[in-house]
Amino acid sequence: MLIAVNTRLLIKNRIDGTGWFINETLKRITRDHPEHDFVFLFDRQFSKDFIFSDNITTRIIHPQARHPFLWYWWFEISLTLVLKKLKPDLFISPDGFLPLYIKTPCIPVIHDLNFYHRPNDLPRMIRNYYNRFFPKFAEKATRIITVSEYSRKDIAESYGVNPEIIDVVYNGANEIFKPASEIEKNETKKRFTSGKDYFVYAGSLHPRKNIFSLLQAFEDFKKETGSDMKLMLAGETLFTTPGLKKKLKHMDYRNDVILTGKVSYEDMRLIISSATAMTFVSHYEGFGIPVLESMLCGVPVIASDITSIPEVAGDAVLYINPSKPETITFAMKEINTDAKLRENLIEKGFVQSKKFSWDKTAKAFWESVEKVLNCCTKVHKEDIKGHKEKEKNRIINNIND
């Protein structure tokens, strides 16, 4: 069968969390299923690194879709025309967007509904687009893939979708994430924190990531303990985080907060692996990949006790209430002083992390695809059978006449 895939987020050296999901899943699916043909649909020139196997062909569709107006143009006009010509048996959209006026069976991957629950965290045009169109995408979908049971329930309840058509396909983590050697840890600390121990947050500096509470908790931790620990924020600002510069400026311990900006994947691995603990205190997560990455790196995790995080982390993290900075401060003090607690969390983290891998992701993803393909095959056979019955009846009627 012919399967068309929206691959516009596969951009070399600019792959984010969703991009890794697309990259690692499609790499395995196309390789493991040579009996099917795939068409990758890009919105710009692409790297040959993303052509994973011989059963892949490509199309570049203009314009580049990086703005709400251009999203609409790309999906509803340009992509729609291409799909009508290709006539694929299935269209897969790993970023959740769908063209609404095609008859092709569709599987969007709706990672979470952060824009529905926390609309003010996004620029107005983007949140308006998401909240106008994603309910339509969910209604249009033949099946939906999401990345946690939490998100499955959330999508079903928020959009009135039958949960039976929503499949959970957990994320994996990049294979680069593994424990650092003591030499690597010492060198990383020299590079970023003048040799000091530190807490780390990894990810975009986005309002729903609760950076303000993390900074307040760290400030209180420093005041209460007199520790020389640092806090490293490893990631770039996504959209805007109002007041972040002002908050940093007025901190008594501003010099102990390190903002790295965007870093390479190898540096991120070293930064996480060399930390005393990951502090992942988000208000909302559909999965929470940094939690998994930290467990793989052998680093204890302080994490929020809400949304999808307990599902991903199990009993392998130290939970806090993200709405109460004092609980984050208390967890920081516990992690910093209790070696047995750290060891216990690290051991549990290694066990919990084995539940997730990109191989498992690809397998579960393909099971969802097969549900649609098998249904399409059944419908096609029924159509043929129905056509033959009609033709038979027509011939019989002609004879009788």
Secondary structure, DSSP 8 states (H G I E B T S, - for coil): -EEEEE-TT--TT---HHHHHHHHHHHHHHHH-TTSEEEEEESS---GGG--STTEEEEE-SS---SHHHHHHIIIIIIHHHHHHH--SEEEETTS---TT--S-EEEB----HHHH-GGGS-HHHHHHHHHHHHHHHHH-SSEEESSHHHHHHHHHHHT--GGGEEE------TT-----HHHHHHHHHHHHTT--EEEEES---GGG-HHHHHHHHHHHHHHH----EEEEES---S--TTHHHHHHT-TTGGGEEE--S--HHHHHHHHHTSSEEEE--S--SS-HHHHHHHHTT--EEEESSTTHHHHHTTSSEEE-TT-HHHHHHHHHHHHH-HHHHHHHHHHHHHHHTT--HHHHHHHHHHHHHHHHHHHHHHHHHHHHHHHHHHHHHHHHHHH-
